[in-house]
Amino acid sequence: MKSVFRTFRFLKPYLGPALLALLALILSTAGNLVIPALSQRIIDLGVAEQQPRVILIGAGAMVAIALLRAAFAFLEGYLSAKVSEGVAYDLRNVLYEKIQRLSFSYHDSAQTGQLLTRVTSDVDLVQQFLGMAVLQAIGALGLLVGSLVLMFVISPATALVVLGLGPVAVVVFAFFYRIARPLFTEGQKRLEALNVTLQENLAGVRVVRAFVRRAFETERFAARNTAVMELQLKVGRILATAIPLIFLIANLSTLSVTWVGGIQVIEARMTIGELVAFTNYILMAIFPIFLLSFLMASIAQAAAGAQRIFEVLDARIDIVECPDARPLPDIQGRVTFEGVGFRYFESQPWILQDVSFEAQPGQKIALLGATGSGKSSLTNLIPRFYDPTEGRVLIDGIDVRDVKLDALRQQVGIVLQETLLFAGTIRENIAFGRPEATLEEIIAAAQAAQAHDFITEFPEGYDTPVAERGTSLSGGQKQRIAIARALLVDPRILILDDATSAVDFQTELKLRRALEVLMEGRTSFIIAQRVSTARDADQILVIDEGRIAARGVHEALMEEIAIYAELYYTQLEGAEETRENVLLYDAALSEEVAQ
Amino acid sequence: MMTRGRHMAREADKAEDIGVTLRRLFDYLRPHSAPLLLAGGLVVLNALFKLASPYLIGEAVDRHIVTGDLTGLHRTMLLLLGAYVGEMLTQTLQFFITIAVGQRVLYTMREQVFHKFQELSLRFFDRSEAGDLMSRLTNDTEAINRTLNAGLAQFVGNIFFLAGVLVAMLFVNWQLALISMIVLPLMFASTFFFSKRVRAASRVSREKLGEVSTELEANISGVRVVQAFGREQETLREFRRVNAANRDANVTAQTINAAFRPTLDIFSTVGVALVLGVGGMMALEGAITVGVIVTFLGYVRRFFQPVRMIGTLYAQVQTAIVAAERIFALLDERTEVEDAPDAAPLPEAEGHIRFEDVTFGYAADEPVLREVSFEAQPGEMIAIVGPTGAGKTTMVNLLMRFYDVDAGRILVDGRDARAIQQESLRAQVGMVLQDTFLFSGTVLDNIRYGKLEATDDEVIAAAETAGADSFIRRLPDGYATELGERGSSLSQGQRQLIAIARAILADPRILILDEATSSVDTRTERVIQAALARLMAGRTSIVIAHRLSTIRNADQVLVLCRGRIIERGTHAELLERGGFYYKLYASQFEGAGESLDGACPPAS
């Protein structure tokens, strides 16, 4: 509940329109209350006491008030839309900015779908509460109190009788709400299960067909389909009972007014006009009660939404700039790890331990090791995606924690294994790291990355749109665009996650050439799956279970280090054949270059 | 298929189309005609009860309250109570019936759509978006549901009620009735005027919301790239832009809405004022009584509700018709690969496979395979090599009969594949694909998918043969470990091992393998290789090969280029020949880790 109040501060920029909306609401509510009083006067003074002027003036006033009331109601609706949409806009921006700034460690455990829900539906819940519910609650309360007061003025006895129906309405409503709410949640869950079955069936259609599992799948679907239907029926029955019952209560109030009021009129303690006005007021009093009950539910939902929103907004950003962080001058590219240890949380095992090495400017460092040995974690420490738990990472002798983040990351380029492109044109994607780059610079980068030829083959060339997450391009093409992207930034330090998997030989050849161009004159770290990639590195670090198990150049390692030789040989069919192949590869490469 | 559906709607006479759709929708209701008739009766009864109450109140005022008749008042009030209770009961019962019918119809529709998905050929799935198909089964059926559940009955009920109000008013006093009806056409006109605009505006704001989600989705999943390139400010700016567009669209939609309700309010109050003003003057002349005015006030106030309901329900019915069209278009989709009427089941296969001049293309004029012929003896291993796009996967798809050949034929044990029941053919052909598909569920369930009746011991034995047992046992819950969305909690290599175990458990006579080229670490790779070797032993295997070791062991290597087999023979024979294969082999560098793919020789 506390988080609900925290959301009020988002109303602050909209205080003016919000107060105006409130004023408009009060005025239109007052209009609502006046109209039955007018009809009472028309009947009692006009009809019963034969004053035609009262009738005509009354009817005219009624139309005038209706127009005014409509104008205020419109104003209120417009202003509250402005306020609530403004609040939603601000909330989304704040959330989005925070998500963009949260460190990698946060995103490791967060799911995209979850964060998405927070920025969309949770914001909606809070928005509805702040923008509509608060105003509506005030309006409903005003209407309730106003009509009650007027009813007591007209006839205290009748008012007391019908007042008894209010609590009944609240109880009935609360009862159904309590029964229905868990069923709604359960229904959502079952529908999700049905969707998962369907989605997997569609995505795995080949497997389903290949294993002839149609009967099995159909049965599974039927079971979930039945589960959904049964629950929907249950919910439906509750609603089918609740809605007419609530209307019955409203109707009963009219009945009791007519009945009790009728007796009062007969006993001459009330006029017919008052009775007519009374039947109007009683409806005005009953519906705010329903509305307030609804709003209570909306407060509970808004509270849940607000809590989830603040969970994100309050999340700690692990990687923060020191207040006295300095800009990073143009660097040479010397990278030093000093006794670096790293783990995600204290309760978790070490990912890296006691890692020390130094890369000289322009050197090529290959990282070798099994999946999960810590290669990627090591490179993630250089651009400060994470901070080391122990030890220091230095660039040109400066601790990376002492420099400005933007400055640091601008000097470190990364090509990840899984290439991620954004919606937009190819040109925009290459210019992602340097939006101000000229077309000439972009083309130059693409040429160096061996991407220019295939890009110009598209009818729209560099303006070809990349579908969401690059689905329309082949794997090799995406990788080359990612390499061009890194090239354009012209970083001094480069990190490559062995990006040459799952492409055919020719493409691989082109990629390798692109990468060689990219690495020239930069300090480069290559996460290698294969020893072949590491062969001509200046330094090879063999990582095993988070420690540097061996280091050196290829030849030395082959002779001295068992684990490296083992890695090497298991990847080969035999040394002899390999030598032969290496020669052929070099020949093929020079042939390609010549072409 | 979507485009075809849209095309159809454009070409055909639209009104007729809606007629056909409605008729088909009503076909779903036919089995429930008895309860629906009952519901219809209840709708009428309910409207009558609703009409009775203002009349009774007017009676009470005129006959009893004005004249001071207490017993009469009590009697009328009891009648009124009866009318209210009757209104509630008929409403509840009618809801019960329509909800039950609606849910059953919905169940049937979902079932039919799902069945259709199981029957449709892969060609259909190739050109459809999974999201769109999902949406038909979820959102479209839901739209129909809303209409069936409440909409239709209420639509009818409200029209009936409105008509009843008019008749009752005319009956009580036709002059006053006609005067107060003046507002009715105005209310209808403004309802349609506004609801059209509200719908258009909310469509825009839904689109804008879609853009916000797209932007969010892309940048949240790409947050690492954004941070790595220091692009936070720019993406934030872009997000603010779509966010503001969404806000403005919402404000527009809500502003129209904010004008809509008060406008109806004005008309309804004008109606009240007319009744009071004109009716009051008439009462002064003695033409009507006070009770008539009270009754009329009750009726006029009740205009408001049905008019608005009819407006919204009209929109709802339109949405439902569009949704139904989409579902029916799907149900009408032709199944391309169908069992011939005289197709026979395939008895225990020996595993003899023969392709005779097979030609095939996914699109009409673009053959992917041309006159491909080869023969595999039972137990043989055939390796297919060639560059990406040569047609390797297509050969496999044809053997599984995911598609039918355009020319030539495929024989299994000497019988044309088209004369064999699809399912009995596939039951004897096992497949391990490059990207392994796992279902949500436990590891045990996923392996058991190969043979549903397998005992736990059989499953574990298969996992052991596949070399998957040791890593499975290290998982938090062993074989009972729940796999996340498509097995995302496992590494690629682990997923492959589970797929191999699945195939081992299925124990097919014919095996199709697509060797992985993705990067798994060396140790896992060795385990996978060994598992595959055990899996292939004694079966006819067709392998899309990338590894030298596989190719060397093959009984026959088919070199595929641009849809043709350009060379064939054993590894040694092909090397000796010194043709394209030799070049391919030569260009392969550094041993086993690399893939044997290359470019086709220039077509000559």
Interface residues (C-beta under 8 A of the other chain):
Chain A: I35 S39 I42 I43 G46 V47 A48 Q50 P52 I55 L56 G58 A59 G60 M62 V63 I65 A66 L67 R69 A70 A71 A73 F74 E76 G77 Y78 A81 K82 E85 G86 A88 Y89 R92 N93 Y96 E97 I99 Q100 R101 L102 F104 H107 T112 L115 L116 V119 T120 L191 L194 N195 V196 L198 Q199 E200 N201 L202 A203 G204 V205 R206 V207 V208 R209 A210 F211 V212 R213 R214 F216 E217 T218 F221 A222 N225 T226 M229 Q232 L233 G236 R237 L239 A240 T241 I243 P244 L245 F247 L248 N251 L252 T254 L255 T258 W259 G262 I263 V265 I266 I272 L275 V276 T279 A370 T371 P383 F385 L405 D406 R409 Q410 V412 I414 L416 Q417 L420 F422 A423 F432 G433 P435 E468 R469 R485 V489 D498 S501 A502 D504 F505 Q506 E508 Q529 R530 S532 L567 T570 Q571 L572 E573 G574 E577 T578 N581 V582 L584 Y585 A588
Chain B: S53 I57 A60 V61 H64 I65 V66 G68 D69 L70 L73 H74 M77 L80 L81 Y84 V85 E87 M88 L89 Q91 T92 F95 F96 I99 A100 G102 Q103 R104 L106 Y107 R110 E111 F114 H115 F117 Q118 L122 F125 A130 L133 M134 L137 T138 N149 L209 V212 S213 T214 L216 E217 A218 N219 I220 S221 G222 V223 R224 V225 V226 Q227 A228 F229 G230 R231 E232 E234 T235 L236 F239 R240 N243 A244 N246 R247 N250 V251 Q254 T255 N257 A258 A259 R261 P262 T263 D265 I266 T269 V270 V272 A273 L274 L276 G277 G280 M281 A283 L284 V290 I293 V294 L297 P387 T388 M400 F402 E423 R426 A427 V429 G430 M431 L433 F437 F439 S440 Y449 G450 L452 R486 S491 G493 R502 A506 T517 S518 S519 V520 D521 T522 R523 T524 R526 L548 S549 A586 S587 Q588 F589 E590 G591 A592 G593 E594 S595 L596 D597 G598 A599
